[in-house]
């Protein structure tokens, strides 16, 4: 087992053990809680509850289990690789592809394809199901994802996301027209109390969420917008857009379930990704053009096609 040990700083005074461990170890909150519940985490040499509030000067130590051999099928699925080196890979994910395996969906995912392409060269921080995955986009959202090929790169990218220096810019077509040309939505997002598969503004265990938007072009019944994420909550853009009364076109989860506009899922594309390289320290920015489904929908709107 690997050992993680750190002293609680003044900045983390009063923070929960599970959150602090998650941040310090660059692991998910769930993984941190699992370690604590299993008796593998100690505060001042004593086991503690995950909800315990830490004090400055507390010494936290954790026994991190050895990486588990990944038992996921590798699949020779073509990947649109925008950039790759020994530390990271940037891929342009197509609409309709799930990022990582989950119950009922263990093949055909981006992870299956990455494991075929990269072999053992993927970080293990996020566990056996999500090797290399630092951040995600939804199945029916297309666009850019950064993948870590080792644990040091993973920790660096995760810290950039946490500190808001990791740039994520999207294009989306919204139903109707936003009142203002630009602005920001600052509304916490948590699990929908009535549907565990959905998120909601001020939902269960809501966390702060900030999305910046700008209207790029207005049409009769739609508008094309640019969204920039300050935080990265599940379904953040989709939830914030719907909370403004203008859901993403084709989003039958947060919009009208009967109005698909001929789309298979939301018209949302992660077009720009900016990051600092984990090894060189160089800022790098990548772009992915609007995919065919997106441009075809825009053409229909411009031609006044009735849906």
C-alpha positions in Angstrom: 0.0 0.0 0.0 1.1 3.6 -0.7 1.0 6.1 2.2 -0.4 9.6 2.0 0.3 12.0 4.9 -0.2 15.7 5.3 -0.7 18.4 8.0 -3.9 20.4 7.9 -3.3 24.0 7.0 -5.0 27.1 8.3 -6.9 27.2 5.0 -8.5 23.9 5.7 -9.4 24.6 9.3 -13.0 23.4 9.8 -13.2 21.4 6.6 -14.6 17.9 6.5 -12.1 15.0 6.5 -13.5 13.4 3.3 -13.3 16.7 1.3 -9.8 17.5 2.5 -8.6 14.0 1.7 -10.2 14.1 -1.7 -8.4 17.4 -2.5 -5.0 16.3 -1.1 -5.0 12.9 -2.8 -6.6 14.1 -6.1 -9.2 11.3 -5.7 -12.9 11.5 -5.9 -15.0 12.3 -2.8 -16.6 8.9 -3.1 -13.2 7.2 -3.1 -12.1 9.2 -0.1 -15.2 8.3 1.8 -14.7 4.6 0.9 -11.1 4.7 2.3 -12.4 6.4 5.6 -15.2 4.0 6.0 -12.8 1.1 5.5 -10.6 2.3 8.4 -7.7 3.3 6.2 -7.5 7.0 7.2 -6.2 8.4 10.4 -6.3 11.8 12.1 -3.5 12.2 14.7 -3.0 8.4 14.5 -6.7 7.6 15.2 -9.5 6.5 12.9 -12.1 9.2 12.3 -15.5 9.7 10.7 -15.7 11.1 7.2 -17.7 14.1 8.6 -15.2 15.1 11.2 -14.1 18.7 11.1 -10.4 19.1 10.9 -8.2 21.5 12.9 -5.1 23.4 11.8 -2.1 21.2 12.7 -4.0 17.9 12.6 -1.9 15.2 10.9 -3.9 13.1 8.4 -2.5 9.9 7.0 -4.1 7.4 4.7 -3.2 3.9 3.4 -3.9 4.0 -0.3 -4.5 0.6 -1.8 -2.4 -0.7 -4.7 -4.0 -0.1 -8.1 -6.4 -2.8 -9.1 -5.9 -4.5 -12.4 -8.4 -3.1 -14.9 -10.8 -5.6 -16.2 -12.4 -3.7 -19.0 -12.6 -4.8 -22.6 -10.3 -3.0 -24.9 -12.0 -2.0 -28.2 -10.5 -0.8 -31.5 -12.8 2.2 -31.8 -11.5 5.0 -34.0 -10.6 8.1 -32.0 -10.3 11.7 -33.2 -7.1 12.6 -31.4 -6.3 16.3 -31.4 -3.1 16.1 -29.4 -1.0 13.4 -27.7 2.3 13.1 -25.9 3.7 11.1 -23.0 1.6 12.9 -20.4 -1.7 13.6 -21.9 -4.1 13.2 -24.8 -6.8 15.5 -26.0 -9.6 13.8 -27.9 -12.6 15.1 -29.8 -15.5 12.9 -28.5 -18.4 12.3 -30.9 -22.0 12.8 -30.0 -23.5 9.6 -28.7 -20.4 8.1 -27.1 -20.4 7.5 -23.3 -17.2 8.5 -21.6 -16.7 5.6 -19.2 -18.3 2.2 -18.5 -21.2 2.0 -16.1 -23.8 -0.6 -15.1 -25.6 -1.7 -18.3 -23.1 0.1 -20.5 -19.7 -1.6 -20.3 -18.5 -1.4 -23.9 -18.4 1.1 -26.7 -17.2 3.8 -24.4 -14.4 6.3 -24.7 -12.5 4.4 -22.0 -12.7 1.1 -24.0 -11.2 2.9 -27.0 -8.6 4.7 -24.9 -7.4 1.4 -23.4 -6.9 -0.1 -26.8 -5.0 3.0 -28.0 -2.9 3.7 -24.9 -2.5 0.2 -23.3 -1.3 0.6 -19.7 -0.4 4.3 -20.2 -3.4 5.8 -18.4 -3.6 7.3 -14.9 -5.2 5.2 -12.2 -6.3 7.9 -9.8 -10.0 7.7 -10.8 -10.2 4.0 -10.4 -10.6 0.9 -12.6 -13.7 2.2 -14.4 -12.3 5.6 -15.3 -8.6 5.3 -16.1 -7.2 8.6 -17.4 -10.5 10.4 -17.1 -10.0 13.8 -15.4 -13.3 15.4 -16.5 -16.4 14.3 -18.4 -18.9 15.5 -21.0 -22.3 13.9 -21.4 -23.1 11.1 -23.9 -24.9 13.4 -26.3 -22.5 16.3 -25.9 -19.7 16.4 -28.5 -16.3 17.9 -28.2 -12.9 18.0 -26.4 -11.7 16.0 -23.4 -8.3 15.9 -21.8 -7.1 12.5 -20.7 -4.2 11.9 -18.3 -1.6 9.2 -19.2 0.0 9.1 -15.7 -0.9 10.0 -12.2 1.3 13.2 -12.0 -0.5 14.6 -15.1 -3.8 13.6 -13.7 -3.1 15.5 -10.4 -1.9 18.6 -12.3 -5.0 18.7 -14.5 -7.3 18.1 -11.5 -5.7 21.0 -9.7 -6.2 23.3 -12.7 -9.9 22.4 -12.8 -10.1 23.1 -9.1 -8.4 26.5 -9.4 -10.5 27.5 -12.5 -7.4 27.8 -14.7 -8.6 24.9 -16.9 -10.5 26.5 -19.9 -13.7 24.9 -21.1 -15.7 26.7 -23.8 -18.9 25.4 -25.4 -21.3 26.3 -28.2 -25.0 25.6 -27.8 -28.2 26.4 -29.5 -30.9 27.5 -27.0 -34.6 27.5 -27.5 -35.9 31.0 -27.6 -33.8 34.2 -27.1 -32.0 35.2 -24.0 -32.8 38.7 -22.7 -29.2 39.8 -22.3 -26.4 39.5 -24.8 -24.0 38.3 -22.1 -23.9 37.5 -18.4 -23.4 34.8 -15.9 -25.5 32.3 -14.1 -24.5 31.8 -10.4 -26.8 29.2 -9.1 -25.8 26.1 -7.0 -26.5 22.7 -8.5 -27.3 19.4 -6.8 -29.2 16.2 -7.3 -32.9 16.6 -8.2 -34.8 15.4 -5.1 -37.4 13.7 -7.4 -35.1 12.0 -9.9 -31.7 10.7 -9.0 -30.6 10.8 -12.7 -31.2 14.6 -12.9 -29.6 17.7 -11.4 -31.4 20.8 -10.3 -30.7 24.3 -9.1 -30.6 24.2 -5.3 -30.9 20.4 -5.4 -29.8 17.9 -2.8 -26.2 18.6 -1.6 -26.0 21.6 -4.0 -22.6 23.0 -4.7 -21.7 26.4 -6.2 -21.9 26.5 -10.0 -21.1 29.4 -12.2 -21.6 29.6 -16.0 -20.7 32.5 -18.2 -22.6 33.0 -21.5 -22.7 35.2 -24.5 -25.2 35.3 -27.4 -23.3 35.0 -30.7 -26.3 35.0 -33.1 -30.0 35.4 -32.7 -32.7 33.7 -34.8 -36.5 33.8 -34.8 -37.0 31.0 -32.2 -33.4 30.1 -31.2 -30.1 31.7 -30.3 -26.5 30.5 -30.7 -24.5 31.0 -27.6 -21.0 30.6 -26.2 -20.7 29.2 -22.7 -17.6 29.2 -20.5 -17.5 27.1 -17.4 -16.1 28.5 -14.1 -17.1 25.3 -12.3 -17.8 21.8 -13.6 -21.0 20.4 -12.1 -22.8 17.5 -13.7 -25.1 18.8 -16.5 -24.1 22.3 -15.5 -24.8 24.2 -18.8 -28.0 22.2 -19.5 -29.3 22.9 -16.0 -28.4 26.6 -16.0 -29.8 27.2 -19.5 -33.1 25.6 -18.5 -33.2 27.6 -15.3 -33.1 30.8 -17.5 -36.2 29.5 -19.3 -34.2 28.6 -22.5 -33.1 25.0 -22.5 -30.5 23.6 -24.9 -32.3 22.6 -28.2 -32.9 18.9 -28.2 -32.5 18.4 -24.5 -35.5 16.3 -23.6 -34.3 15.9 -20.0 -34.2 19.5 -18.9 -36.4 20.9 -21.8 -39.7 19.7 -23.3 -39.4 15.9 -23.7 -41.6 16.1 -26.8 -39.6 18.6 -28.7 -36.5 17.1 -30.2 -36.2 19.4 -33.2 -34.9 16.4 -35.2 -31.9 16.2 -32.9 -30.7 13.1 -31.0 -29.9 14.8 -27.7 -28.8 18.3 -26.9 -27.2 20.6 -29.4 -24.1 21.3 -27.2 -20.4 21.1 -28.3 -17.2 21.5 -26.2 -15.2 23.4 -28.8 -12.3 25.0 -26.9 -10.1 23.4 -24.2 -7.2 25.3 -22.6 -4.7 23.9 -20.1 -1.2 24.2 -18.7 1.0 21.3 -19.7 1.8 19.1 -16.6 5.5 18.8 -17.4 6.5 21.8 -19.5 4.3 24.4 -17.9 3.3 25.7 -21.3 -0.2 26.9 -21.8 -1.9 25.0 -24.6 -5.3 25.6 -26.3 -7.2 23.3 -28.5 -10.1 23.8 -30.8 -12.7 21.4 -32.3 -14.9 22.7 -35.1 -18.7 22.4 -34.9 -19.7 18.9 -35.9 -22.0 18.1 -38.8 -25.1 17.6 -36.7 -24.6 21.1 -35.2 -24.0 22.9 -38.5 -26.9 21.1 -40.2 -29.3 22.2 -37.4 -28.0 25.8 -37.7 -28.6 25.7 -41.5 -32.2 24.6 -40.9 -32.8 27.4 -38.4 -31.3 30.0 -40.8 -33.6 28.7 -43.6 -36.6 29.0 -41.4 -37.4 25.3 -41.3 -40.5 24.6 -39.2 -40.1 22.0 -36.5 
